[in-house]
Amino acid sequence: MWDEPLNYLDINNRKQIEQLITKYKPTMLIIEHDSQFLSNIGAEVLELRTITNFN
């Protein structure tokens, strides 16, 4: 599980991470707001919602 892995990284480190993820295709849960990064690594995006109506 990775929460905001790109925080405080420069462009070169970001590119290296993208290359490693696309090369090895690990199974990961990534919490990230950078949609370009998610697109670059071919991530599936899941939306989690809170259900407040309990019948």
C-alpha positions as CSV (number, residue, x, y, z in Angstrom):
1,M,0.0,0.0,0.0
2,W,1.4,3.3,-1.1
3,D,-0.1,6.6,0.1
4,E,0.9,9.6,-2.2
5,P,4.2,8.1,-3.3
6,L,5.1,11.1,-5.5
7,N,5.2,13.6,-2.6
8,Y,8.5,15.4,-2.5
9,L,10.0,13.6,-5.5
10,D,11.7,15.3,-8.4
11,I,10.8,14.6,-12.0
12,N,13.6,12.0,-12.5
13,N,12.5,10.0,-9.5
14,R,8.9,10.1,-10.6
15,K,9.9,8.8,-14.0
16,Q,12.0,6.0,-12.5
17,I,9.1,4.9,-10.4
18,E,6.8,4.9,-13.4
19,Q,9.3,2.8,-15.4
20,L,9.8,0.3,-12.6
21,I,6.0,-0.2,-12.0
22,T,5.3,-0.6,-15.8
23,K,8.2,-3.0,-16.2
24,Y,7.5,-5.3,-13.2
25,K,3.7,-4.8,-12.9
26,P,3.5,-5.4,-9.1
27,T,0.2,-5.7,-7.4
28,M,-0.2,-2.6,-5.4
29,L,-2.8,-0.4,-3.7
30,I,-1.8,3.2,-4.5
31,I,-3.6,6.3,-3.0
32,E,-2.7,9.0,-5.5
33,H,-4.3,12.2,-6.8
34,D,-2.0,12.6,-9.8
35,S,-4.2,11.3,-12.6
36,Q,-1.4,11.5,-15.2
37,F,0.8,9.2,-13.0
38,L,-2.0,6.7,-12.7
39,S,-2.6,6.8,-16.4
40,N,1.1,6.4,-17.1
41,I,1.4,3.2,-15.0
42,G,-1.9,1.8,-16.4
43,A,-3.6,1.7,-13.0
44,E,-7.2,0.7,-12.4
45,V,-9.0,3.4,-10.5
46,L,-11.4,2.3,-7.8
47,E,-13.8,4.7,-6.1
48,L,-14.6,4.0,-2.5
49,R,-17.9,5.4,-1.1
50,T,-19.4,5.5,2.3
51,I,-22.9,4.1,2.6
52,T,-24.9,6.1,5.1
53,N,-28.4,4.7,4.5
54,F,-28.8,1.5,6.6
55,N,-32.3,0.1,6.2
